[in-house]
Amino acid sequence: MINFEEELKKFHPSLEVEEIEDTIYKQNLTDLTDLLIKTMKENETETEEV
C-alpha cells in the first residue's frame, strides 16, 4: 500500500513547472474581464458620438 505521507516528503516540484509559472506571470494576458471592460468602453464612446 502507498504511504502518502512518505511520498509527499519525497516530492520536489519540477523546475520546468516553476519556469513556466514565471513566464505566465510575466506575460500580460487578456482575460474575460479585460475584454468586457474594452467592449464597455467602446460602447460608451459610440454612444457619445451619436
N, CA, C and O atoms as CSV, one atom per row, in Angstrom:
chain,resi,resn,atom,element,x,y,z
A,1,MET,N,N,0.839,-1.182,0.000
A,1,MET,CA,C,0.000,0.000,0.000
A,1,MET,C,C,0.886,1.248,0.000
A,1,MET,O,O,1.999,1.234,0.526
A,2,ILE,N,N,0.387,2.301,-0.584
A,2,ILE,CA,C,1.155,3.540,-0.698
A,2,ILE,C,C,1.024,4.350,0.584
A,2,ILE,O,O,-0.074,4.571,1.095
A,3,ASN,N,N,2.173,4.786,1.088
A,3,ASN,CA,C,2.181,5.671,2.245
A,3,ASN,C,C,2.283,7.105,1.715
A,3,ASN,O,O,3.356,7.558,1.318
A,4,PHE,N,N,1.156,7.804,1.718
A,4,PHE,CA,C,1.119,9.131,1.113
A,4,PHE,C,C,1.993,10.142,1.839
A,4,PHE,O,O,2.555,11.039,1.211
A,5,GLU,N,N,2.109,10.011,3.123
A,5,GLU,CA,C,2.957,10.945,3.883
A,5,GLU,C,C,4.413,10.829,3.442
A,5,GLU,O,O,5.096,11.839,3.271
A,6,GLU,N,N,4.883,9.612,3.260
A,6,GLU,CA,C,6.264,9.411,2.802
A,6,GLU,C,C,6.448,9.916,1.376
A,6,GLU,O,O,7.468,10.528,1.059
A,7,GLU,N,N,5.491,9.668,0.539
A,7,GLU,CA,C,5.572,10.126,-0.844
A,7,GLU,C,C,5.594,11.648,-0.920
A,7,GLU,O,O,6.322,12.217,-1.735
A,8,LEU,N,N,4.819,12.298,-0.094
A,8,LEU,CA,C,4.813,13.753,-0.069
A,8,LEU,C,C,6.153,14.319,0.391
A,8,LEU,O,O,6.581,15.370,-0.086
A,9,LYS,N,N,6.806,13.636,1.301
A,9,LYS,CA,C,8.119,14.088,1.762
A,9,LYS,C,C,9.144,14.007,0.632
A,9,LYS,O,O,10.071,14.815,0.583
A,10,LYS,N,N,8.989,13.049,-0.268
A,10,LYS,CA,C,9.916,12.877,-1.379
A,10,LYS,C,C,9.643,13.850,-2.526
A,10,LYS,O,O,10.487,14.038,-3.403
A,11,PHE,N,N,8.482,14.454,-2.513
A,11,PHE,CA,C,8.080,15.300,-3.635
A,11,PHE,C,C,8.919,16.567,-3.722
A,11,PHE,O,O,9.137,17.256,-2.725
A,12,HIS,N,N,9.389,16.864,-4.939
A,12,HIS,CA,C,10.086,18.115,-5.247
A,12,HIS,C,C,9.515,18.625,-6.558
A,12,HIS,O,O,9.513,17.897,-7.550
A,13,PRO,N,N,9.030,19.865,-6.583
A,13,PRO,CA,C,8.447,20.372,-7.827
A,13,PRO,C,C,9.468,20.418,-8.950
A,13,PRO,O,O,10.653,20.668,-8.728
A,14,SER,N,N,9.002,20.180,-10.117
A,14,SER,CA,C,9.856,20.225,-11.293
A,14,SER,C,C,10.279,21.662,-11.563
A,14,SER,O,O,9.478,22.584,-11.407
A,15,LEU,N,N,11.514,21.859,-11.961
A,15,LEU,CA,C,11.986,23.190,-12.316
A,15,LEU,C,C,11.232,23.725,-13.526
A,15,LEU,O,O,11.019,24.932,-13.644
A,16,GLU,N,N,10.836,22.843,-14.412
A,16,GLU,CA,C,10.105,23.262,-15.595
A,16,GLU,C,C,8.797,23.950,-15.204
A,16,GLU,O,O,8.415,24.959,-15.797
A,17,VAL,N,N,8.125,23.403,-14.217
A,17,VAL,CA,C,6.868,23.978,-13.772
A,17,VAL,C,C,7.108,25.381,-13.225
A,17,VAL,O,O,6.338,26.296,-13.520
A,18,GLU,N,N,8.145,25.563,-12.447
A,18,GLU,CA,C,8.460,26.874,-11.895
A,18,GLU,C,C,8.803,27.863,-13.008
A,18,GLU,O,O,8.412,29.029,-12.945
A,19,GLU,N,N,9.523,27.409,-14.013
A,19,GLU,CA,C,9.875,28.276,-15.136
A,19,GLU,C,C,8.630,28.688,-15.906
A,19,GLU,O,O,8.486,29.849,-16.290
A,20,ILE,N,N,7.747,27.752,-16.128
A,20,ILE,CA,C,6.504,28.049,-16.838
A,20,ILE,C,C,5.672,29.034,-16.034
A,20,ILE,O,O,5.101,29.975,-16.587
A,21,GLU,N,N,5.607,28.816,-14.749
A,21,GLU,CA,C,4.835,29.708,-13.879
A,21,GLU,C,C,5.368,31.140,-13.978
A,21,GLU,O,O,4.586,32.082,-14.102
A,22,ASP,N,N,6.667,31.305,-13.926
A,22,ASP,CA,C,7.269,32.633,-14.044
A,22,ASP,C,C,6.925,33.275,-15.386
A,22,ASP,O,O,6.589,34.458,-15.451
A,23,THR,N,N,7.012,32.496,-16.439
A,23,THR,CA,C,6.720,33.008,-17.774
A,23,THR,C,C,5.267,33.462,-17.877
A,23,THR,O,O,4.982,34.514,-18.449
A,24,ILE,N,N,4.368,32.686,-17.333
A,24,ILE,CA,C,2.942,33.030,-17.379
A,24,ILE,C,C,2.683,34.311,-16.602
A,24,ILE,O,O,1.957,35.183,-17.077
A,25,TYR,N,N,3.256,34.437,-15.431
A,25,TYR,CA,C,3.028,35.637,-14.621
A,25,TYR,C,C,3.625,36.888,-15.259
A,25,TYR,O,O,3.108,37.987,-15.060
A,26,LYS,N,N,4.691,36.737,-16.013
A,26,LYS,CA,C,5.336,37.892,-16.636
A,26,LYS,C,C,4.576,38.393,-17.858
A,26,LYS,O,O,4.724,39.552,-18.246
A,27,GLN,N,N,3.766,37.532,-18.467
A,27,GLN,CA,C,3.022,37.935,-19.659
A,27,GLN,C,C,1.756,38.686,-19.253
A,27,GLN,O,O,1.140,38.407,-18.225
A,28,ASN,N,N,1.405,39.620,-20.075
A,28,ASN,CA,C,0.178,40.370,-19.845
A,28,ASN,C,C,-0.918,39.703,-20.665
A,28,ASN,O,O,-1.127,40.049,-21.828
A,29,LEU,N,N,-1.607,38.761,-20.068
A,29,LEU,CA,C,-2.623,38.005,-20.780
A,29,LEU,C,C,-3.985,38.674,-20.633
A,29,LEU,O,O,-4.343,39.149,-19.555
A,30,THR,N,N,-4.724,38.704,-21.709
A,30,THR,CA,C,-6.066,39.268,-21.690
A,30,THR,C,C,-7.026,38.201,-21.180
A,30,THR,O,O,-7.015,37.063,-21.650
A,31,ASP,N,N,-7.842,38.578,-20.227
A,31,ASP,CA,C,-8.842,37.637,-19.742
A,31,ASP,C,C,-10.234,38.178,-20.053
A,31,ASP,O,O,-10.363,39.240,-20.661
A,32,LEU,N,N,-11.247,37.478,-19.651
A,32,LEU,CA,C,-12.618,37.863,-19.962
A,32,LEU,C,C,-12.962,39.235,-19.401
A,32,LEU,O,O,-13.660,40.010,-20.053
A,33,THR,N,N,-12.487,39.542,-18.216
A,33,THR,CA,C,-12.753,40.843,-17.617
A,33,THR,C,C,-12.172,41.963,-18.472
A,33,THR,O,O,-12.832,42.978,-18.692
A,34,ASP,N,N,-10.953,41.790,-18.951
A,34,ASP,CA,C,-10.330,42.791,-19.820
A,34,ASP,C,C,-11.159,43.007,-21.082
A,34,ASP,O,O,-11.345,44.141,-21.522
A,35,LEU,N,N,-11.655,41.916,-21.661
A,35,LEU,CA,C,-12.452,42.031,-22.872
A,35,LEU,C,C,-13.768,42.752,-22.608
A,35,LEU,O,O,-14.202,43.570,-23.420
A,36,LEU,N,N,-14.395,42.459,-21.495
A,36,LEU,CA,C,-15.648,43.132,-21.155
A,36,LEU,C,C,-15.440,44.626,-20.935
A,36,LEU,O,O,-16.240,45.438,-21.402
A,37,ILE,N,N,-14.393,44.989,-20.243
A,37,ILE,CA,C,-14.091,46.403,-19.999
A,37,ILE,C,C,-13.837,47.119,-21.326
A,37,ILE,O,O,-14.329,48.228,-21.537
A,38,LYS,N,N,-13.083,46.499,-22.207
A,38,LYS,CA,C,-12.801,47.094,-23.507
A,38,LYS,C,C,-14.097,47.305,-24.289
A,38,LYS,O,O,-14.310,48.368,-24.873
A,39,THR,N,N,-14.950,46.300,-24.295
A,39,THR,CA,C,-16.217,46.391,-25.014
A,39,THR,C,C,-17.092,47.494,-24.435
A,39,THR,O,O,-17.707,48.255,-25.182
A,40,MET,N,N,-17.152,47.585,-23.129
A,40,MET,CA,C,-17.957,48.625,-22.487
A,40,MET,C,C,-17.438,50.016,-22.841
A,40,MET,O,O,-18.230,50.920,-23.105
A,41,LYS,N,N,-16.123,50.197,-22.848
A,41,LYS,CA,C,-15.540,51.488,-23.205
A,41,LYS,C,C,-15.839,51.839,-24.653
A,41,LYS,O,O,-16.135,52.993,-24.964
A,42,GLU,N,N,-15.765,50.850,-25.543
A,42,GLU,CA,C,-16.069,51.089,-26.942
A,42,GLU,C,C,-17.529,51.492,-27.108
A,42,GLU,O,O,-17.836,52.383,-27.900
A,43,ASN,N,N,-18.435,50.849,-26.369
A,43,ASN,CA,C,-19.852,51.183,-26.439
A,43,ASN,C,C,-20.118,52.587,-25.913
A,43,ASN,O,O,-20.944,53.315,-26.464
A,44,GLU,N,N,-19.424,52.965,-24.856
A,44,GLU,CA,C,-19.585,54.326,-24.305
A,44,GLU,C,C,-19.138,55.362,-25.330
A,44,GLU,O,O,-19.793,56.388,-25.513
A,45,THR,N,N,-18.040,55.091,-25.983
A,45,THR,CA,C,-17.514,56.010,-26.993
A,45,THR,C,C,-18.481,56.131,-28.164
A,45,THR,O,O,-18.692,57.231,-28.676
A,46,GLU,N,N,-19.065,55.034,-28.590
A,46,GLU,CA,C,-20.006,55.041,-29.709
A,46,GLU,C,C,-21.268,55.844,-29.346
A,46,GLU,O,O,-21.776,56.603,-30.171
A,47,THR,N,N,-21.763,55.680,-28.137
A,47,THR,CA,C,-22.987,56.390,-27.734
A,47,THR,C,C,-22.724,57.891,-27.558
A,47,THR,O,O,-23.622,58.702,-27.784
A,48,GLU,N,N,-21.523,58.262,-27.164
A,48,GLU,CA,C,-21.177,59.677,-27.028
A,48,GLU,C,C,-21.089,60.361,-28.393
A,48,GLU,O,O,-21.382,61.551,-28.513
A,49,GLU,N,N,-20.689,59.612,-29.413
A,49,GLU,CA,C,-20.542,60.171,-30.752
A,49,GLU,C,C,-21.891,60.439,-31.393
A,49,GLU,O,O,-21.999,61.306,-32.260
A,50,VAL,N,N,-22.913,59.718,-30.986
A,50,VAL,CA,C,-24.240,59.858,-31.604
A,50,VAL,C,C,-24.940,61.036,-31.111
A,50,VAL,O,O,-26.067,61.302,-31.526
